[in-house]
Amino acid sequence: MKLNFFIAIIIIVFIGFSCNKDDKAIPAPTIYLSMPEQGFDVDIDSSFIIEPKITYDISSSYAWILEDEIISTDKDFTFFDYGYGSFDFTFTVTTPSGVDSMFIPIYGIDFCTFEEIEFPEDSTYHNSPDNGFFSFKYIQLSNDYNGNYIDWSGFAVSSETNQSSYAISNQFSVYNNSGSDDSDKFGVFKQSDNINHQISFSDGQAHQLKSIDVNNSTLAYLTMNEGFKRRDTVDFFRLTISSYDENNMVKDSIEYYLADYRYPRTSDKFIISTWKTVDLSALGEVNAIGFKLASSFDNDTVYTMPNYFCFDNLKINN
């Protein structure tokens, strides 16, 4: 009799435990998405798939909302053919246990890279385009090539990444393992004393620029790393980016330091060795942009600063 009583008690406890386990509340869903702080930049010429991750994704319904209108009920969303502009999406997931939402800004912009520019046969760079311009899409980059003296200035396109040679033959290398975002090709700028080389637009329209990625050339980096005096507070290598209007008059300028040793503390001194993004939005709408390099050794009669820098990923808002 006692044995049957204890068996009954065990069965009741087990049933009660099973019921409590089955009745355990499922938490509300939570959305996770790896996203840049300012949102996604998406090339208007390509598509972009957004794939949110969701915890407790059970019996879920989804909604992608733009301007108070549901445009998709799928979990993943493909941004395609929206054109230029800023698009403020809201993604919502709803389950029987609750709701979660995430604000997802997307910017439709034009990415101007150099991947489509072909090099001469058996070459790893190109610095002598036809008619004095590299042209792709509606972008033009001016170039002055003198075959008699085998010299050039302005813009070139390269894939070279030698980080050790001081030789002038290494003038097309970036101090990095690749172009920006692991691209194969990038732009090289070599300053001229008497030609104002520019990036302009063949469509004759003014454009709003978002940003450009920059880095030091190997020649400039190695020269500064060897010659800049770390204990002094005078050395620098400065890039000035100027905007031009339809009459080729300067509208505005911004400055960016490719190297700066003017700080009192040694730990604050730097020479750029990785790709950095320079915000160009303050220039407003432009018909062209030009570059000017200056350093603390511009008037030095012994020390010569190579006036080169590398660039990639010019982003255009409209």
Secondary structure, 3 states (H helix, E strand, C coil): CHHHHHHHHHHHHHHHHHHHHHCCCCCCCEEECCCCCCCEEEECCCCEEECCEEECCCCCEEEEEECCEEEECCCCEEECCCCCEEEEEEEEEEECCEEEEEEEEEEEEEEECCCCCCCCCCCCEECCCHHHEEEECCEEEEEEEECCCCEEEEEEEECECCCCCCCHHHCCEECCCCCHHHCCCEEEEECCCCCCCEEEECCCCCEEEEEEEEECEHHHHHHHHHHCCCCCCCCEEEEEEEEECCCCCEEEEEEEEEEECCCCCHHHCEECCCCEEEECHHHCEECEEEEEEEECCCCCCCCCCCCEEEEEEEEECC
